[in-house]
Amino acid sequence: MGEERTDALLVMFRNELHRRLAAITRASAAGAYQDLAREAHALASDARAIGLDSLAERALSAGQAVKTEDARIVAAATGALAEAVHEALLALRRRV
C-alpha cells in the first residue's frame, strides 16, 4: 500500500475515532449500554487493524463494563477509553 493511501486511511480512522467516541459518550450518559458495546467493539476492531492494541484493549474493556449494568463502572471505563482515544489521536498526528 502506498504512503499516500496509508495516510488517507489514517485520516479516515482518526475522523472515525472522533465519531465513535462521541457515540460512546452519548450512549454511556443515556444508559444505552447495547449501543455503547456495539460502538466499542467496532472501535476495538478498527484499532487492532492499524496496530493500536492498547486502544483496542480499552475499547473492549468499555464494552465488557456494560455487562455489570453499573453506571459508575461504565462511566469509569468510558472515561478510560476517552483517554486512550486522545492518546491514539496524538500518536496518529505524528504518523500523518
N, C-alpha and C positions, 0 to 999 in steps of 0.2 A: 504494500500500500504506500502511495506517495506521501511525502511530507505535507503537501497541501491538503490532501484528503484526510490525513490524520488530524491536522489542525482543525479542519471543518467539523470532524466528528467530535473532537474535544469541546469545541464551542457549543455544538448541539447538546452534548452531555451536560455542560455547565448550565445552559439555559433550562434543561430538563430538571436539573437539581433544584434550581430555584422554584420551579413549578411544583415539584413533588414535596419539597419541604413545606411550602405554603399549604398544600393539600393535607399533609400530615398534621400540621399545626392546627388547622381548622377542624379536622376530624377529632383530634385529641380534645380540643376545647368543647366540642359538641357532644362528646361521648360516642361518636360514630366509630367504634373500635374496629368493625369489619373493614370499613373504608381505610382506616389507618393501616391495618395489617396488609391490605392489598397494595397500597402505595409503598409501604416499607419493603415488602417482598420485591416489588418491581425495581425499587431503588437499589436494593441489595444485588439483584441480578445484573443491573447495568453497571454498578460499581465494580463488581467482580470481573466483568468483561473487559474493563480497561485497567485492571490491576490495583484498584483501590480497596484492598482487602479489609483494612481497618474500618473504612466507611461501611462496607458490606456487613461486617460483623455488628456494628452499631445499629444498622437498619434492621437486621434480623432480630436483635435484642428488643428493639422497639416493637416489632411485630409479635414477638413472644410475650411481651409485657401485657398485651391486651387480654391474654388468657386469664390473667389474675382478676380482671374486671375491677381493679383498684385504681381509682383516678390518680392517686398520688404516685403510684408505681408507674403508671402510663405516662404521666406528666414528666417524671424524672427521666424515663427512657427517651421520651420525645426531646427533652432538653439536651440529653447527651448526644442524641442523633443530630440535633441542630448544630451543636458544637463541632461534631465530626464533619458535617456538611461544610461549615465555614472553613475548617482546616483543609478540606479537599479543594474548595474553591481557590484558596491561596496557592495550593500546590499546582492546580491546573493553570493558574495565571502565569506561573513560572515556566510551564511547559509550552504554552501557546505564545 
